[in-house]
Amino acid sequence: MADVFTRKAHDGSGWNIDLSTASDYLAANGTEFGEGVSVGGYQDSMHKTDSGMASDGCATNHVRNTKYISETEVSLNSGATVTLDETNVADIDCTLRWSYADDSPVSTVLSNVYLFAYNGTTPATPPVGVTVLAFERRTAGILKSILSDYPTDGGAWDLTKGIGGSANALICSERTSVATHYYYFGLSFSPTSKGQKSGKLRLEFDVQ
């Protein structure tokens, strides 16, 4: 048996932007690729790029953008502000779709599922100079709670908290027995100082 992971972004017509290799990065920018985001602001566009952030890896259409507006609101692709709920935010509006399967194939159950951002080296250490916010869009609603303030809702999509480091992970939905599990995440980034920032996202779970 072997684990099979995919990480993809939606380009407006399908989950056609592959982010599955170690050389694939998400770039949070201003209105266009390469434009900076003001300190304390949030990205107006999302793109696929390489580790040097030298070129836009998207084709015609870019990664879907979920920009933080408030703890209960989001701007989709820098458009109108909508309430952050399952009525206004579809899975195809999300920044990232993460999937897991066993290649046997065999159905699996996932438990203790957590998403967090870290500095790329130590899972407990948040990315330096940037606040990362996230939500999971599931069929029955939006999940925004984090470990450190659970069961209070909203911490993962709260500019004073976010998902920086493993202690502040987004608590994701557990999954019953199916062959392939899909997770849909909205992401928003806010620099706390000037200069290019980097880090990694990590999805942890137990397989049964």
C-alpha positions in Angstrom: 0.0 0.0 0.0 1.1 3.6 -0.6 -0.4 7.0 0.1 -1.5 9.1 -2.9 -1.7 12.9 -2.4 -2.8 15.6 -4.7 -2.9 19.4 -4.2 -4.8 21.3 -6.9 -6.2 24.8 -7.5 -9.3 25.7 -9.5 -8.8 27.8 -12.6 -12.5 28.7 -13.1 -13.3 25.6 -15.2 -11.9 22.8 -13.1 -9.2 21.6 -10.7 -6.6 22.0 -13.4 -3.7 23.8 -11.6 -1.4 21.1 -10.2 0.4 22.0 -7.0 1.5 18.5 -6.1 5.3 18.7 -6.5 7.9 20.1 -4.2 8.7 22.8 -6.7 5.1 24.2 -6.8 4.4 27.2 -4.7 1.4 29.4 -4.0 2.1 33.1 -4.4 -0.1 35.7 -2.6 0.2 39.0 -4.5 -1.5 42.3 -5.1 -3.7 42.8 -8.1 -1.2 41.2 -10.5 1.5 38.6 -10.1 4.6 40.1 -8.6 2.8 43.0 -6.9 3.4 43.2 -3.2 0.8 43.2 -0.5 0.8 46.1 2.0 1.8 45.4 5.6 -1.5 44.6 7.4 -3.3 44.1 4.1 -4.4 40.9 2.4 -3.7 39.5 -1.1 -5.8 40.5 -4.1 -4.7 37.6 -6.2 -3.3 34.0 -5.9 -0.9 32.3 -8.3 1.1 29.2 -8.9 4.9 29.9 -9.0 8.3 28.3 -8.3 10.5 28.7 -5.3 12.1 31.9 -6.6 8.6 33.4 -7.3 10.1 34.5 -10.7 7.2 33.5 -13.0 3.5 33.0 -12.9 2.8 29.3 -13.4 -0.9 29.7 -14.1 -2.1 29.4 -17.6 -5.0 31.6 -18.7 -6.8 31.8 -15.4 -5.3 32.0 -11.9 -5.7 30.2 -8.6 -9.1 31.2 -6.9 -8.6 33.9 -4.3 -10.3 34.1 -0.9 -9.4 37.4 0.7 -10.0 38.0 4.4 -12.5 40.8 5.1 -13.7 39.9 8.6 -14.3 36.9 10.8 -17.6 36.3 9.0 -16.8 37.6 5.5 -14.6 36.9 2.5 -14.0 38.5 -0.9 -13.9 35.9 -3.7 -11.5 36.7 -6.5 -11.4 40.4 -5.3 -15.0 40.7 -6.1 -17.9 41.6 -3.9 -17.8 40.8 -0.2 -20.0 37.8 0.8 -20.8 36.1 4.1 -18.5 33.2 4.7 -20.9 30.3 4.7 -21.8 27.4 2.5 -24.5 29.4 0.6 -22.1 32.0 -0.7 -18.8 30.1 -0.8 -18.7 26.9 -2.9 -15.9 24.3 -2.9 -14.8 25.6 -6.3 -14.2 29.1 -4.8 -11.5 27.7 -2.5 -7.8 28.3 -2.9 -6.7 24.7 -2.5 -8.1 21.2 -2.9 -6.1 18.6 -1.0 -6.9 14.9 -1.6 -5.7 11.6 0.0 -6.2 8.1 -1.1 -4.6 4.7 -0.7 -3.5 3.2 -4.0 -4.6 -0.3 -3.1 -7.3 0.9 -3.6 -9.1 0.6 -0.3 -11.5 2.8 1.6 -10.1 4.6 4.6 -11.3 6.7 7.6 -9.5 9.9 8.5 -9.4 11.3 12.0 -7.5 14.0 13.9 -7.2 16.1 10.8 -5.4 19.4 11.2 -4.1 22.1 8.8 -1.5 24.7 9.8 1.3 26.9 8.4 4.8 26.9 9.7 8.3 28.2 8.9 9.2 25.3 6.7 11.5 23.7 9.2 9.8 23.3 12.6 6.1 22.5 12.6 5.6 24.3 15.9 7.0 27.6 14.6 4.7 29.9 12.6 5.9 31.5 9.3 8.0 34.6 10.0 6.5 38.0 9.1 3.1 36.8 7.9 -0.3 35.9 9.4 -2.0 32.9 7.6 -5.8 32.5 7.9 -7.8 29.6 6.7 -11.2 27.9 6.6 -12.4 24.5 5.4 -15.4 24.5 3.2 -17.3 21.3 3.8 -20.7 20.1 2.6 -22.4 20.9 5.9 -20.8 24.3 6.5 -17.6 26.2 7.1 -15.0 25.2 9.7 -12.9 27.9 11.3 -11.9 26.6 14.8 -8.3 26.2 15.9 -6.8 23.9 18.5 -5.9 26.7 21.0 -9.4 28.2 21.1 -11.5 25.2 20.5 -14.5 25.0 20.7 -14.8 28.7 20.1 -15.5 29.2 16.4 -13.5 31.6 14.2 -9.9 31.5 15.4 -8.5 30.2 12.1 -10.2 33.0 10.2 -9.4 35.7 12.7 -6.6 38.3 12.0 -5.5 38.2 15.7 -5.0 34.4 15.6 -4.8 32.4 12.4 -3.1 29.0 11.8 0.5 29.8 12.5 2.3 26.7 14.0 1.0 23.3 15.0 -0.5 24.5 18.2 -2.9 26.8 16.2 -3.9 24.3 13.6 -7.3 24.5 11.9 -9.5 21.6 13.1 -10.8 19.9 9.9 -13.6 17.5 9.4 -13.1 13.8 10.0 -14.1 11.5 7.2 -16.0 8.2 7.1 -14.8 5.3 5.0 -14.4 6.2 1.3 -11.7 5.6 -1.3 -10.6 9.2 -1.8 -10.9 12.1 0.6 -11.1 15.7 -0.6 -10.5 18.8 1.5 -11.3 22.3 0.3 -9.4 25.2 1.9 -9.7 29.0 1.7 -6.5 30.8 2.5 -5.6 34.4 3.2 -2.2 36.0 3.9 -1.3 39.3 5.6 2.4 40.4 6.0 3.3 41.9 9.3 6.6 43.3 8.0 8.1 44.3 4.6 9.9 41.9 2.3 9.2 38.5 0.7 7.8 35.9 3.0 7.9 32.1 2.7 6.6 29.1 4.7 4.8 25.8 4.2 1.3 24.4 4.8 1.0 21.0 6.5 -2.1 18.7 6.6 -1.8 16.1 9.3 -4.3 13.2 10.0 -4.6 9.6 11.2 -5.6 6.9 8.7 -7.8 4.0 9.8 
